[in-house]
Amino acid sequence: LTKCFLLQVVNILLHYIKKMFDVKSKILDFHHPHQLLEGLDGLNLELSGHPESLEQLLVDCTDTLKYGVKTGHPRFFNQLSSGLDVVGLAGAWLTATANTNTFTYEIAPVFTIMETILPKKMYGIIGWGETEADGIFAPGGSISNLYGILVARYKQYPEIKRQVMTALPCCVLFVSEQVSINFCHHQGHIPFCVTASTGSAVFGALDPLQDIADICEAHRLWMHVDAAWGGGLLSSGNHSHKLSGIERANSATWNPHKLMGVPLQCSAILIREKGLLEACNEMHAAYLFQPDKLYNVDFDTGDKTIQCGRHVDVFKLWLMWKAKGTCGFEAQINRHMELAKYFCKVLKKKDNFKLVFDAEPEFTNVCFWYFPPRLKHIPEGFERDQELQKVNARARLIEKGTAMISYQPCGDKVNFFRMVFSNPATRRADVDYLIDAIERLGKDL
């Protein structure tokens, strides 16, 4: 009975994967929240006090996928993480089956070894010495950035572990060009870290890392690079120069689940100075980290983290790297960049689209406006911006379920579309389709 149930689940998944890669299928069968709460066909989200049949569970599995979003669809452009790599998927299935925790070699021997190999590969690509640096996988870029900041603070104030924050001066973290380090000193505050971005979420902007590194060295500040989105560019010989200076950073976040297409979640925090990550976070829990184990306890990674339970995120990336090699990731990333360039080229030829920035994009983010016919003759200015803010062709795309793309305002720029290329299944035909769909669905807005 168990085998029969699992085989049927596998059939449901394989059928879903086949539909996901079919451009004629819908990305989403859209329903409003109240409709899902009230129940649709066989889908009932309420929980019962009594067990239900395996047949009903199979229906629930089918309907959960049916009413979800096909993020691997070639026309899903909504997030920085998209696409479905089947080797990575196999890695996720194996990881779920193993169902172990990566805090000790004792219970995850193969996975903990992999978590020494993959960070070495990654910080070797950054330009750090393989024996000098360290790293672990964390649940997302935000948490990885947090690790970088905690280690930066610990490096400057190791007494934080004994005396907590009340014993420290007012520490300041810099994250944008809007502030001045010298002004901060005059106010009696102590700078300790600068965070640079390589691939901002909206515009895909890349900070000048060499200049920031010069400032950090002059002021003896920790330099952290948020390369969650842009880290994948390091795998490309054509584009790695855009992150020049990252080798001078003290720490970096890199999310393979974004540009490299590894299934969620897969995020690494990399620290240039070996030993700091553990010194910052270790608690020496006696029930986990006994020093007299029968193996080399240096491979027990749990004391490097603030978590105890930690999901195995490394295996998907390891298996995909086996399947593609570094050259495979390079080809994939180059293709994303070429699609962004092609998309810009097409938009520039159309008088009802306008790029937010005229220059060629630094990354795969392409931001643009669509002007319905009624707005094309209104002069640029406040009135047109107010009308443009109301134009929402995106809602019609979602209702139709044929494509998904994000949009937002930013600063003085009213709502614009943000196109991102990170889906390996996307082709030029899908880009052309999106442009035609926006024109078709938005012409009367």
C-alpha positions in Angstrom: 0.0 0.0 0.0 2.9 2.4 0.8 4.6 1.6 -2.4 1.4 2.1 -4.4 0.8 5.4 -2.7 4.3 6.7 -3.4 4.2 5.6 -7.0 1.0 7.5 -7.5 2.5 10.6 -5.9 5.5 10.3 -8.3 3.1 10.1 -11.3 1.4 13.2 -10.1 4.7 15.0 -9.8 5.9 13.8 -13.3 2.6 14.9 -14.9 3.0 18.3 -13.2 6.6 18.7 -14.4 5.5 17.8 -18.0 2.8 20.5 -17.9 5.2 23.0 -16.3 7.5 23.0 -19.3 4.6 23.2 -21.8 4.4 26.8 -22.9 0.8 26.2 -23.9 -0.2 25.4 -20.3 -1.1 28.1 -17.8 1.3 29.3 -15.2 -1.5 29.8 -12.8 -5.2 29.0 -12.4 -5.9 32.2 -10.5 -8.4 32.3 -7.7 -8.9 34.8 -4.9 -8.0 33.9 -1.3 -11.6 33.6 -0.2 -12.2 31.1 -3.0 -9.4 28.8 -1.8 -10.6 29.2 1.8 -14.2 28.2 0.8 -13.0 25.2 -1.1 -12.6 24.4 -4.8 -13.8 21.2 -6.4 -12.0 18.5 -4.4 -9.7 20.9 -2.6 -10.6 21.5 1.0 -8.0 23.2 3.1 -9.7 22.7 6.5 -8.2 20.1 8.8 -10.3 17.3 10.2 -10.1 15.5 13.6 -10.2 12.2 11.8 -7.8 10.6 9.3 -8.7 10.8 5.6 -8.2 8.1 3.0 -5.0 7.8 0.9 -7.2 8.4 -2.2 -8.2 11.8 -0.7 -4.6 12.6 0.0 -3.7 12.0 -3.7 -6.5 14.4 -4.7 -5.1 16.9 -2.2 -1.6 16.6 -3.7 -3.0 17.0 -7.2 -5.1 20.0 -6.4 -2.4 21.7 -4.3 -0.2 21.7 -7.5 -3.2 22.6 -9.7 -4.0 25.8 -7.9 -0.3 26.8 -7.3 2.1 28.8 -9.5 4.3 26.9 -12.0 7.5 28.7 -11.1 9.5 26.6 -13.6 7.3 27.6 -16.5 9.3 29.3 -19.3 7.1 32.5 -19.0 7.5 32.9 -15.2 9.6 36.0 -14.7 8.2 37.1 -11.4 11.0 36.3 -9.0 14.8 36.2 -8.9 14.5 32.5 -8.3 12.6 30.6 -11.0 12.9 27.6 -13.2 13.0 23.9 -12.4 16.3 22.0 -12.8 15.4 18.3 -12.9 18.8 17.2 -11.4 18.3 19.7 -8.6 14.8 18.4 -8.1 16.2 14.9 -7.8 18.6 16.3 -5.2 15.7 17.8 -3.3 13.8 14.5 -3.3 16.9 12.6 -2.0 17.4 15.2 0.7 13.8 14.9 1.9 14.1 11.1 1.9 17.3 11.2 4.0 15.6 13.7 6.4 18.7 14.4 8.5 20.2 17.4 10.1 23.6 18.9 9.2 24.8 19.9 12.6 27.1 16.8 13.1 29.1 14.4 11.0 27.7 11.7 13.2 24.2 11.9 11.6 25.0 13.5 8.3 28.5 12.2 7.2 28.2 12.7 3.5 26.3 16.0 3.6 28.7 17.6 6.1 31.7 16.6 3.9 29.9 18.2 0.9 29.5 21.3 3.0 33.2 21.6 3.3 33.7 21.0 -0.5 31.1 23.4 -1.9 32.1 26.5 0.1 35.7 25.9 -0.9 34.7 25.8 -4.5 32.7 29.1 -4.1 35.2 31.1 -2.2 37.9 29.8 -4.5 35.9 31.4 -7.3 35.7 34.6 -5.3 39.5 34.6 -5.0 40.1 33.6 -1.4 42.6 31.0 -0.4 40.9 27.6 0.1 42.6 27.0 3.5 42.0 30.4 4.8 38.2 30.9 4.5 35.0 29.2 5.8 31.4 29.0 5.0 28.0 27.3 5.6 24.6 27.1 4.0 21.8 29.2 5.6 18.1 29.5 5.1 18.1 32.3 2.6 20.0 35.5 1.7 18.6 37.5 4.6 19.9 35.0 7.1 23.2 34.7 5.3 23.5 38.5 5.5 22.7 38.4 9.2 25.6 35.9 9.7 27.9 38.3 7.9 26.9 41.2 10.1 27.1 39.2 13.3 30.6 38.0 12.5 31.6 41.6 11.6 30.4 42.8 15.0 32.1 39.9 16.8 35.4 40.6 15.0 35.4 44.2 16.3 33.8 43.5 19.7 34.5 39.9 20.7 33.3 40.7 24.2 29.7 40.9 22.8 29.3 37.2 23.7 29.9 37.9 27.4 28.7 41.4 27.9 25.9 41.7 25.3 25.0 44.9 23.4 24.6 47.2 26.5 28.4 47.2 26.9 29.1 48.3 23.4 29.1 51.8 21.9 26.5 52.8 19.3 27.6 50.7 16.4 26.6 51.7 12.9 26.2 49.6 9.7 26.4 51.3 6.3 24.2 50.0 3.5 23.9 52.8 1.0 25.5 55.9 -0.5 23.1 58.1 1.4 25.4 58.5 4.5 28.9 59.6 5.4 31.4 57.6 7.6 33.1 60.8 8.8 29.8 62.3 9.8 29.1 59.2 11.8 32.3 59.5 13.7 31.5 63.2 14.6 28.2 62.0 16.1 30.0 59.7 18.4 28.9 56.6 16.7 31.3 53.8 15.7 31.2 52.4 12.2 31.9 48.7 12.0 30.7 47.3 8.7 29.8 48.4 5.1 27.5 46.2 3.1 27.8 46.4 -0.7 25.3 45.0 -3.1 26.0 43.1 -6.3 22.6 42.8 -8.0 20.0 44.9 -6.2 16.6 43.2 -6.2 14.8 45.8 -8.4 17.3 47.3 -10.8 20.0 44.7 -10.6 22.5 47.4 -9.8 26.1 46.5 -9.0 28.0 48.6 -6.5 31.6 49.6 -7.2 33.3 47.1 -5.0 36.9 48.3 -5.5 36.0 51.8 -4.4 34.1 50.5 -1.4 37.0 48.2 -0.5 39.3 51.2 -0.6 37.1 53.0 1.9 36.8 50.0 4.2 40.5 49.5 4.2 41.2 53.2 5.0 38.7 53.1 7.9 39.4 49.5 9.0 35.8 48.5 8.5 34.5 45.0 7.7 33.3 44.7 4.1 30.3 42.4 3.5 29.0 41.9 -0.1 25.4 40.9 -0.6 25.9 38.8 -3.8 22.8 36.8 -3.2 21.6 37.7 -6.7 24.8 38.6 -8.4 27.1 35.9 -7.1 26.3 33.6 -10.0 28.1 36.1 -12.4 31.4 34.9 -10.9 30.8 31.6 -12.8 30.9 33.4 -16.1 34.2 34.4 -17.8 32.3 37.1 -19.7 30.7 38.8 -16.7 32.7 38.0 -13.6 34.6 41.3 -14.0 31.4 43.1 -12.9 32.1 41.8 -9.3 35.8 42.9 -9.4 36.7 43.7 -5.8 34.7 41.0 -4.1 38.0 39.2 -3.4 38.8 42.1 -1.0 35.6 41.6 1.0 35.6 40.0 4.5 32.4 38.1 3.9 29.9 37.5 1.1 26.4 36.1 0.6 25.8 34.0 -2.5 22.4 32.4 -3.3 22.7 29.5 -5.9 18.9 29.3 -5.8 18.7 32.5 -7.8 20.9 33.0 -10.9 22.3 29.4 -10.9 18.8 27.9 -10.8 19.2 25.5 -7.8 15.8 24.6 -6.2 14.9 26.7 -3.2 16.5 27.0 -0.7 20.2 27.3 -1.3 22.1 30.2 0.2 25.7 30.4 1.4 27.5 32.7 3.8 31.2 32.8 3.1 33.7 34.3 5.6 37.3 35.1 4.4 38.9 34.5 7.9 38.7 30.9 9.0 37.5 30.3 12.6 35.5 33.5 13.0 32.2 31.9 12.1 32.5 29.3 14.8 34.0 31.7 17.4 31.1 34.0 16.9 28.3 31.4 17.2 29.6 28.5 19.2 27.8 27.4 22.4 29.5 24.1 22.9 26.2 22.2 23.6 27.4 19.2 25.5 24.6 17.0 24.2 25.7 17.5 20.6 29.4 18.4 20.4 31.3 16.0 22.6 35.1 16.2 22.0 35.8 12.4 22.4 33.8 11.1 19.4 35.3 8.4 17.3 35.9 10.7 14.3 37.5 14.1 13.7 35.0 16.5 15.3 36.2 19.4 13.1 33.6 18.2 10.7 30.8 18.9 13.2 29.5 22.2 11.7 26.7 22.9 14.1 28.7 25.4 16.3 29.2 27.6 13.3 25.5 28.4 13.2 22.8 30.0 15.3 20.5 27.1 14.4 20.3 23.7 15.8 18.0 22.1 13.3 19.4 22.8 9.8 18.0 21.6 6.5 20.4 19.9 4.0 20.7 22.6 1.3 24.0 21.6 -0.1 23.2 18.3 -1.9 21.1 19.9 -4.7 23.9 22.2 -5.6 26.5 19.5 -5.4 24.5 17.2 -7.7 23.8 20.0 -10.2 27.5 20.9 -10.2 28.3 17.3 -11.0 25.8 17.3 -13.8 26.7 20.7 -15.4 30.3 21.4 -14.3 31.4 25.0 -13.9 31.2 25.4 -17.7 27.5 24.4 -17.6 26.6 27.1 -15.1 28.7 29.6 -17.2 26.7 28.8 -20.4 23.4 29.1 -18.5 24.3 32.5 -17.0 25.6 33.8 -20.3 22.3 32.9 -21.9 20.4 34.8 -19.2 22.5 37.9 -20.0 21.9 37.5 -23.7 18.2 37.3 -23.2 18.2 40.6 -21.2 20.2 42.3 -23.9 17.8 41.0 -26.6 14.8 42.1 -24.5 16.1 45.7 -24.2 16.9 45.7 -28.0 13.3 44.8 -28.8 11.7 47.3 -26.4 13.8 50.2 -27.7 12.2 49.6 -31.1 8.7 50.0 -29.8 7.1 53.4 -29.2 4.6 52.1 -26.6 7.4 50.8 -24.3 10.0 52.8 -22.5 13.0 51.6 -20.5 13.5 53.0 -17.0 17.2 53.3 -17.8 18.4 53.8 -21.4 21.8 52.2 -20.8 22.3 48.5 -21.4 21.5 46.7 -18.2 24.4 45.6 -15.9 22.5 42.4 -15.0 19.5 40.4 -16.1 17.0 42.9 -14.6 15.2 45.0 -17.2 12.8 47.7 -15.9 10.3 49.3 -18.3 6.9 51.0 -18.7 4.1 50.1 -21.0 2.0 53.0 -22.4 -1.5 52.2 -23.6 -2.6 54.1 -26.7 -4.5 56.7 -24.7 -1.3 57.8 -22.9 1.1 58.0 -25.8 0.2 61.6 -26.6 0.1 63.0 -23.1 3.3 65.0 -22.5 5.8 63.6 -20.0 5.1 65.0 -16.5 2.9 64.7 -13.4 -0.4 64.1 -15.2 1.0 61.3 -17.3 2.7 59.7 -14.3 -0.6 59.8 -12.4 -2.4 58.0 -15.2 0.5 55.6 -15.8 0.3 54.6 -12.1 -3.2 53.3 -12.7 -2.2 51.1 -15.6 -2.1 47.5 -14.5 -1.6 45.1 -17.4 0.1 42.8 -14.9 -3.3 42.0 -13.2 -4.7 40.8 -16.6 -1.6 38.7 -17.2 -2.1 36.9 -13.8 -5.9 36.5 -14.4 -5.1 34.9 -17.8 -2.4 32.8 -16.3 -0.2 33.0 -19.4 2.8 34.9 -17.9 3.9 36.4 -14.6 6.1 39.4 -14.2 6.6 41.7 -11.2 6.1 45.5 -11.0 6.6 48.2 -8.4 7.2 51.9 -8.0 10.7 53.1 -6.8 11.5 56.5 -5.6 10.2 59.1 -8.0 9.5 56.4 -10.6 5.8 55.3 -10.8 4.8 51.7 -11.3 7.0 49.9 -13.8 7.5 46.3 -14.9 10.6 44.4 -13.6 11.7 41.6 -15.9 14.3 39.2 -14.6 16.0 36.4 -16.4 17.0 33.4 -14.2 14.8 30.7 -15.7 16.8 28.2 -17.9 13.7 27.2 -19.8 13.1 30.7 -21.2 13.7 31.4 -24.8 13.5 34.4 -27.1 10.0 33.2 -28.2 8.8 33.6 -24.6 10.2 37.1 -24.5 8.4 38.0 -27.7 5.2 36.4 -26.3 5.4 38.5 -23.1 5.7 41.8 -25.1 2.8 40.8 -27.4 0.7 39.8 -24.4 1.2 43.1 -22.6 0.2 45.0 -25.7 -2.8 42.8 -26.3 -4.1 42.9 -22.8 -3.2 46.5 -22.0 -4.3 48.3 -25.1 -7.6 49.5 -23.7 -6.4 50.3 -20.2 
